Amino acid sequence: MKTIDKKTIIIAGATLIIGLLAGWLIFGVNRSNSHDDHEQDKTEIHADIVWTCSMHPQVRQNEPGSCPICGMDLIPLEDDPDDDSDPMSIRMSPAAMQLAGVTTAIVGRTEPVKQLQLNGKVQIDERRVNSQSSHTPGRIEKLLVNFTGEFVNRGQTVAYIYSPELVTAQEELLEAQKIAESQPQLFSAAKWKLRNWKLSDSQIENILNSGEIMKEFPIKADVSGYVTSKMKNSGDYVSGGETIYEITDLSVVWVQFDLYESDISLVNIGDPVEFSIYSIPGESFQGTISFIDPLIDPVTRVAKARIEYKNTRGELKPEMFVSGVIEAELAGKSNSLVVPKTAVMWTGKRSVAYVKTASEQGVRFTMREISLGLALGDSYLIESGLEEGEEIAVHGTFSIDAAAQLAGKPSMMNPEGGKVMTGHSHGDMEMGGVETEQRGEEIVRTETAQHLSIDSQAKEALQPLFVSYLNWKDALTNDEFQEAQEMATSMVSALEKVNMSLFKGDAHNVWMDFQDSLNKSLEHVQHYSDIEQLRKAFQTVSATMIEMAERFTPLEETIYVQHCPMADDNKGADWLSMEREIRNPYFGSSMLKCGEITKEIKF
């Protein structure tokens, strides 16, 4: 073994240290630089991604998080490398579709049936109202039926009358009896005179047999039924044929439904109707349309559709509120294209749907303008724009439209396409619903609706509340205190039935505020004693209902906000209506046309 001297060891050690140092300088620095470069690239990539909300596309920021408006998770707005290949459609990845809740369905044909929801009342059958009159002039000595609502049977004595003419006629009969053998015609004529005054043969025979003149004559009911009006009192004088009572037979009643002008052509005599009555919960009734008014009421713009209902148990009482459903078959519309309402987006005169196409490059959605036919409950007839077998988005259409708008593709509000907003910072979205848009050097600020998204179940839960409110409004315009109070009370019931768990996120807190406000406004409506108190409560309720309509848009028709500048001691007050025509609930018939439309709330 060779001996290694000390000098060699020192040289080798120095060489090793120098090598390690050089390696560290070369590779360590490069690794550090590589790491820094990677972080830098990562930051740059991260900065290039725009995060947005599928329901509020004006929200755009550089990092993930939650939407400051609705609380939904933000989704990345990715660049579409194939935009140039199809500038009319928007590509959506499976992950984006899932986040946005997009579902699709195939367009198909069906036999369309329109479900009409009708409201109405139970009414008296006009043909069964009878006047109980006195057949002879005289003074009412005694009334045996003294109040309205009492039931009388045919032939029942309802009053006694003293008639000087009848006393004279009896005397003539007794005198004619004495010469009956020589003057039989005179005797017969005296009998017929009493018969014409509704005395029966047995009563005439009693007079002849007893030889005594009757001072008081009974008035017997001509029909069976309920006394609905009492015109005279004891001691009153009546002339021959003058009405003492009105007696109404309620064994058959009319159920009168309001039939709007647009629905008249869909309803025919003989159509079956299933209806329910608010005051008889849990029970349904059936009938068929027997008559449709040939004239439209010029004030309410409705005609009446009538059911004749056999009221054998007396359950249905006049003026009860009724809600009915007619399944109307559409003539000439057999085998028509039908799509769900959730698939359709509309604004003004335009209606659009998003058609899905799939290829190797992925799933794309193309906006298609369509023409709508009649609304069939939760679906629409399609006149043009779609073909059988095409696949369309039925849920998440607003998310698709928002993505298309942000990508500069044709969308509902921007049919020509093109970018409508620029910038990737929080400055693009300001609180309070103000959106900024840059056009060259000009900054444009526009108000955006403070709409909160709620699902179809929540919208359905709110609809009875709006129906009661609108019925309340109609009763006030007609100056009908009792009906207005009943509708205000039904609104209390409808409010109690709304399930608060249906409202999620920010919508839940907003609903709780609305509920609290309505509860306070409606607290005493059932105890009010005059219509002006109801109008004052209606004013505060209207303020809440208008805001609710704007935030939740629960109805599928345009709602008009109308304003009367003279209401509330000339301070002005608003209300909601489903018709453009002004019918003022704050003044009723005294100033029915006072007001103007200030806003339209569209679905």
MIBAKE-539538 format. One record per residue (C-alpha): x, z negated, y; residue in one letter. Coordinates in steps of 0.02 Angstrom, whole numbers, padded with zeros to 5 digits, always signed. Last residue first. Layout:
N
XZYA;...
//
This chain:
603
-04529+00803+01903F;-04559+00836+02087K;-04591+00713+02226I;-04659+00803+02380E;-04643+00723+02552K;-04731+00697+02718T;-04904+00767+02681I;-05023+00734+02826E;-05160+00615+02876G;-05340+00596+02938C;-05459+00699+02830K;-05573+00556+02773L;-05590+00474+02943M;-05752+00373+02930S;-05778+00426+02748S;-05630+00324+02686G;-05523+00240+02819F;-05371+00176+02723Y;-05398+00287+02570P;-05381+00450+02669N;-05421+00609+02573R;-05292+00740+02622I;-05290+00893+02508E;-05120+00923+02428R;-05179+00842+02267E;-05091+00718+02151M;-05091+00584+02286S;-04976+00442+02337L;-05000+00331+02491W;-04922+00298+02659D;-04960+00188+02810A;-04951+00202+02999G;-04920+00071+03134K;-05083+00120+03219N;-05167-00045+03172D;-05118-00030+02988D;-05179+00150+02975A;-05177+00268+03124M;-05022+00370+03075P;-05093+00413+02904C;-04960+00473+02783H;-04961+00568+02618Q;-04828+00568+02481V;-04874+00708+02362Y;-04837+00698+02176I;-04791+00859+02085T;-04839+00854+01902E;-04747+00784+01752E;-04770+00602+01799L;-04640+00464+01776P;-04520+00519+01915T;-04415+00357+01896F;-04334+00326+02067R;-04449+00429+02178E;-04608+00377+02089A;-04553+00194+02095M;-04519+00207+02281E;-04692+00277+02310I;-04770+00146+02196M;-04687+00004+02293T;-04749+00063+02463A;-04919+00101+02388S;-04939-00078+02325V;-04915-00142+02503T;-05048-00023+02570Q;-05166-00052+02424F;-05167-00239+02462A;-05227-00202+02640K;-05356-00079+02573R;-05420-00208+02449L;-05443-00333+02590Q;-05537-00200+02689E;-05652-00170+02540I;-05732-00341+02545D;-05742-00498+02437S;-05569-00509+02363Y;-05553-00615+02205H;-05497-00480+02083Q;-05362-00424+02206V;-05279-00595+02213H;-05107-00569+02135E;-05096-00380+02157L;-04966-00379+02297S;-04862-00519+02220K;-04865-00442+02046N;-04822-00273+02120L;-04664-00340+02205S;-04606-00432+02049D;-04632-00278+01940Q;-04538-00165+02062F;-04391-00286+02068D;-04388-00300+01878M;-04394-00109+01867W;-04239-00094+01978V;-04144-00217+01869N;-04191-00123+01711H;-04151+00047+01786A;-03974-00012+01821D;-03943-00025+01635G;-04091+00009+01522K;-04279+00008+01549F;-04381+00007+01387L;-04350-00181+01371S;-04471-00210+01516M;-04620-00166+01406N;-04762-00119+01525V;-04922-00204+01465K;-04933-00329+01609E;-04928-00188+01736L;-05074-00099+01652A;-05178-00258+01660S;-05141-00281+01846V;-05182-00097+01873M;-05348-00127+01786S;-05385-00258+01919T;-05350-00133+02057A;-05462-00008+01968M;-05604-00135+01952E;-05585-00184+02136Q;-05594-00002+02189A;-05748+00025+02080E;-05836-00124+02161Q;-05787-00075+02338F;-05834+00109+02333E;-05789+00181+02504D;-05760+00354+02423N;-05580+00360+02486T;-05558+00183+02420L;-05620+00234+02247A;-05500+00381+02244D;-05351+00269+02287K;-05397+00146+02150W;-05408+00292+02028N;-05232+00344+02083L;-05166+00167+02056Y;-05250+00153+01885S;-05173+00319+01831V;-05003+00267+01900F;-05001+00107+01796L;-05065+00201+01644P;-04914+00320+01664Q;-04778+00187+01671L;-04765+00159+01482A;-04756+00348+01456E;-04605+00359+01572K;-04519+00217+01478A;-04549+00304+01313Q;-04486+00470+01383S;-04317+00396+01431D;-04265+00331+01601I;-04141+00410+01721S;-04128+00333+01894L;-04151+00446+02045H;-04073+00397+02211Q;-04095+00573+02274A;-03945+00647+02363T;-03928+00658+02553E;-03810+00792+02614T;-03645+00782+02707R;-03554+00945+02749V;-03369+00940+02796I;-03315+01100+02885E;-03133+01158+02871E;-03170+01284+02733G;-03330+01227+02650R;-03303+01050+02590Q;-03444+00952+02509E;-03479+00768+02529T;-03619+00677+02438E;-03712+00531+02514V;-03815+00427+02392G;-03785+00256+02469G;-03610+00241+02398M;-03492+00384+02434E;-03440+00513+02306M;-03308+00644+02342D;-03194+00510+02413G;-03168+00444+02239H;-03043+00582+02213S;-03043+00750+02127H;-03081+00871+02269G;-03203+01014+02280T;-03391+01033+02264M;-03509+01182+02244V;-03402+01294+02137K;-03484+01461+02101G;-03640+01505+02004G;-03778+01622+02063E;-03918+01510+01998P;-03856+01356+02093N;-03991+01223+02079M;-04036+01265+01899M;-03861+01316+01850S;-03752+01472+01848P;-03571+01424+01812K;-03454+01344+01941G;-03386+01220+01814A;-03466+01075+01906L;-03635+01161+01904Q;-03621+01205+01720A;-03575+01025+01675A;-03724+00961+01775A;-03839+01087+01692D;-03780+01034+01520I;-03808+00852+01564S;-03981+00890+01634F;-04023+00980+01472T;-03979+00828+01368G;-04128+00849+01253H;-04217+01008+01198V;-04069+01127+01205A;-04118+01300+01142I;-04096+01399+00982E;-04171+01573+00976E;-04283+01612+00827G;-04430+01679+00926E;-04375+01749+01092E;-04363+01669+01263L;-04385+01730+01442G;-04571+01768+01443S;-04744+01687+01432E;-04687+01525+01351I;-04823+01397+01315L;-04766+01223+01359Y;-04747+01059+01264S;-04784+00872+01273D;-04970+00889+01311G;-04996+01076+01304L;-04944+01142+01475A;-05007+01318+01505L;-04889+01464+01525G;-04710+01454+01584L;-04599+01599+01635S;-04415+01580+01589I;-04245+01590+01674E;-04106+01573+01545R;-03951+01465+01569M;-03820+01497+01437T;-03750+01361+01324F;-03590+01381+01223R;-03531+01308+01058V;-03356+01346+00994G;-03225+01484+00999Q;-03269+01539+00822E;-03447+01570+00883S;-03606+01473+00923A;-03742+01515+01048T;-03864+01393+01127K;-03996+01441+01254V;-04022+01327+01404Y;-04195+01329+01484A;-04251+01374+01659V;-04407+01366+01768S;-04406+01430+01946R;-04551+01418+02069K;-04497+01254+02150G;-04377+01171+02032T;-04393+01175+01845W;-04300+01116+01692M;-04377+01149+01523V;-04316+01085+01355A;-04396+00914+01378T;-04565+01000+01391K;-04550+01052+01209P;-04560+01239+01173V;-04706+01350+01117V;-04710+01536+01083L;-04886+01597+01045S;-04972+01632+00879N;-05145+01629+00958S;-05158+01636+01147K;-05312+01747+01168G;-05429+01598+01182A;-05340+01433+01197L;-05414+01297+01087E;-05452+01138+01183A;-05424+00974+01093E;-05528+00862+01207I;-05481+00681+01242V;-05586+00549+01330G;-05570+00398+01444S;-05728+00306+01499V;-05767+00184+01639F;-05934+00091+01622M;-06055+00137+01763E;-06211+00135+01651P;-06197+00028+01494K;-06139+00087+01326L;-06159-00044+01190E;-06350-00031+01182G;-06350-00024+00992R;-06446+00140+00986T;-06348+00222+01126N;-06367+00400+01065K;-06240+00493+01173Y;-06275+00650+01273E;-06103+00712+01327I;-06081+00794+01495R;-05942+00890+01583A;-05949+00864+01771K;-05862+00978+01895A;-05715+00928+02002V;-05650+00970+02176R;-05683+00790+02238T;-05758+00843+02405V;-05831+01016+02371P;-05904+00959+02202D;-05891+01111+02089I;-06051+01197+02034L;-06110+01262+01864P;-06095+01086+01793D;-06052+01085+01608I;-06181+01031+01479F;-06190+00974+01298S;-06007+00931+01264I;-05997+00846+01095T;-05982+00662+01050G;-05869+00535+00969Q;-05832+00352+01005F;-05677+00244+00983S;-05662+00056+00971E;-05507-00051+01001G;-05555-00104+01176P;-05739-00104+01230I;-05724-00132+01420S;-05605+00014+01444Y;-05715+00133+01345I;-05643+00260+01223S;-05675+00444+01196F;-05662+00577+01062E;-05736+00742+01118V;-05800+00887+01015P;-05826+01055+01103D;-06007+01113+01093G;-06017+01180+01270I;-05847+01246+01317N;-05690+01176+01398V;-05533+01278+01433L;-05603+01379+01579S;-05645+01219+01673I;-05467+01151+01661D;-05395+01213+01826S;-05548+01157+01924E;-05539+00981+01859Y;-05671+00914+01740L;-05726+00738+01780D;-05818+00670+01627F;-06000+00613+01622Q;-06057+00513+01471V;-06246+00524+01477W;-06357+00394+01398V;-06487+00391+01257V;-06575+00229+01207S;-06560+00182+01390L;-06743+00216+01435D;-06763+00179+01620T;-06912+00096+01704I;-06930+00113+01893E;-07058-00011+01957Y;-07205-00019+02079I;-07219+00166+02120T;-07368+00226+02225E;-07491+00335+02127G;-07645+00267+02216G;-07597+00166+02368S;-07514-00003+02359V;-07543-00165+02453Y;-07415-00302+02429D;-07474-00477+02382G;-07352-00498+02238S;-07195-00394+02266N;-07159-00208+02262K;-07013-00088+02230M;-06927-00162+02077K;-06784-00051+02013S;-06694-00034+01847T;-06830-00109+01738V;-06765-00075+01563Y;-06858+00031+01437G;-07021+00068+01349S;-07145+00188+01428V;-07316+00188+01516D;-07310+00003+01553A;-07484-00073+01578K;-07565-00115+01744I;-07702-00245+01719P;-07858-00245+01827F;-07916-00394+01926E;-08099-00416+01985K;-08185-00357+01825M;-08373-00334+01848I;-08487-00417+01722E;-08622-00332+01620G;-08539-00402+01465S;-08576-00252+01353N;-08548-00119+01486L;-08389-00198+01553I;-08322-00224+01377N;-08363-00043+01335E;-08262+00016+01485I;-08112-00090+01432Q;-08123-00021+01255S;-08130+00157+01322D;-07968+00127+01418S;-07957+00114+01607L;-07829+00235+01675K;-07909+00273+01843W;-07969+00437+01771N;-08054+00338+01634R;-08153+00244+01766L;-08219+00405+01841K;-08253+00472+01668W;-08371+00328+01632K;-08471+00357+01792A;-08482+00543+01750A;-08555+00503+01578S;-08693+00394+01656F;-08734+00531+01783L;-08744+00659+01643Q;-08858+00547+01541P;-08989+00534+01681Q;-09154+00491+01597S;-09081+00393+01452E;-08935+00326+01551A;-09045+00259+01690I;-08992+00077+01674K;-08815+00126+01623Q;-08796+00221+01788A;-08817+00057+01882E;-08684-00027+01774L;-08565+00118+01800L;-08593+00122+01989E;-08551-00063+01996E;-08393-00029+01898Q;-08344+00110+02020A;-08369-00007+02168T;-08254-00138+02091V;-08128-00001+02053L;-08130+00056+02234E;-08108-00124+02294P;-07948-00135+02191S;-07868-00301+02142Y;-07708-00274+02042I;-07626-00360+01895Y;-07446-00325+01840A;-07329-00283+01695V;-07451-00279+01549T;-07357-00210+01397Q;-07421-00042+01334G;-07244+00028+01311R;-07121-00113+01294N;-07028-00195+01438V;-06845-00247+01455F;-06792-00347+01608E;-06642-00279+01702G;-06724-00292+01872T;-06827-00446+01908F;-07008-00505+01921N;-07102-00429+01776V;-07274-00512+01767L;-07319-00468+01946L;-07484-00541+02007K;-07619-00500+02132E;-07554-00332+02189I;-07678-00267+02317R;-07769-00103+02297G;-07760+00085+02271P;-07781+00147+02094T;-07660+00225+01971H;-07524+00098+02011S;-07354+00168+01971S;-07219+00146+01840Q;-07091+00279+01886S;-06989+00342+01739N;-06803+00376+01718V;-06770+00456+01549R;-06734+00632+01612R;-06596+00567+01726E;-06497+00503+01577D;-06411+00354+01656I;-06222+00368+01675Q;-06069+00313+01576V;-05915+00357+01675K;-05770+00479+01676G;-05589+00516+01640N;-05524+00664+01541L;-05358+00694+01453Q;-05351+00874+01393L;-05249+00915+01239Q;-05207+01100+01238K;-05203+01180+01067V;-05079+01320+01033P;-05075+01405+00863E;-04888+01408+00834T;-04732+01511+00862R;-04551+01455+00857G;-04399+01423+00965V;-04268+01334+00861I;-04214+01161+00916A;-04066+01079+01001T;-03996+00906+01037T;-03881+00852+01179V;-03856+00664+01199G;-03722+00684+01332A;-03591+00590+01231L;-03636+00688+01075Q;-03628+00855+01165M;-03460+00808+01242A;-03389+00762+01071A;-03454+00923+00993P;-03365+01022+01130S;-03467+01107+01265M;-03437+01282+01332R;-03537+01339+01484I;-03611+01512+01499S;-03623+01652+01629M;-03437+01685+01654P;-03413+01734+01472D;-03236+01795+01436S;-03170+01731+01602D;-03221+01554+01559D;-03126+01560+01395D;-02991+01434+01442P;-03125+01307+01489D;-03043+01168+01589D;-03100+00998+01533E;-03214+00884+01631L;-03178+00721+01541P;-03326+00604+01513I;-03372+00448+01610L;-03458+00309+01515D;-03633+00274+01581M;-03655+00134+01710G;-03794+00222+01807C;-03724+00235+01984I;-03543+00175+01974P;-03517+00284+01819C;-03402+00192+01700S;-03217+00218+01667G;-03090+00355+01637P;-02960+00403+01769E;-02944+00535+01903N;-03119+00524+01977Q;-03277+00626+01997R;-03454+00562+02030V;-03554+00707+02106Q;-03599+00758+01928P;-03720+00612+01909H;-03804+00625+01738M;-03653+00687+01639S;-03539+00572+01737C;-03366+00637+01782T;-03182+00619+01739W;-03062+00751+01803V;-02903+00777+01703I;-02752+00845+01799D;-02690+00670+01845A;-02674+00625+01662H;-02569+00778+01631I;-02457+00733+01779E;-02445+00554+01723T;-02399+00607+01547K;-02271+00728+01613D;-02194+00589+01716Q;-02197+00471+01570E;-02113+00603+01462H;-01983+00639+01596D;-01944+00455+01611D;-01925+00443+01422H;-01815+00597+01420S;-01709+00529+01562N;-01687+00367+01470S;-01644+00459+01310R;-01523+00570+01408N;-01441+00418+01486V;-01423+00336+01318G;-01361+00495+01234F;-01217+00538+01351I;-01166+00371+01424L;-01197+00283+01261W;-01094+00411+01169G;-00952+00398+01295A;-00951+00209+01280L;-00950+00217+01092L;-00808+00340+01093G;-00704+00237+01216I;-00729+00083+01109I;-00677+00176+00951L;-00520+00249+01035T;-00468+00077+01098A;-00485+00006+00924G;-00382+00145+00848A;-00242+00123+00977I;-00237-00066+00950I;-00229-00047+00762I;-00087+00079+00774T;+00015-00038+00883K;-00004-00183+00762K;+00075-00091+00618D;-00015-00036+00466I;+00086-00077+00306T;+00069+00050+00169K;+00000+00000+00000M;
//
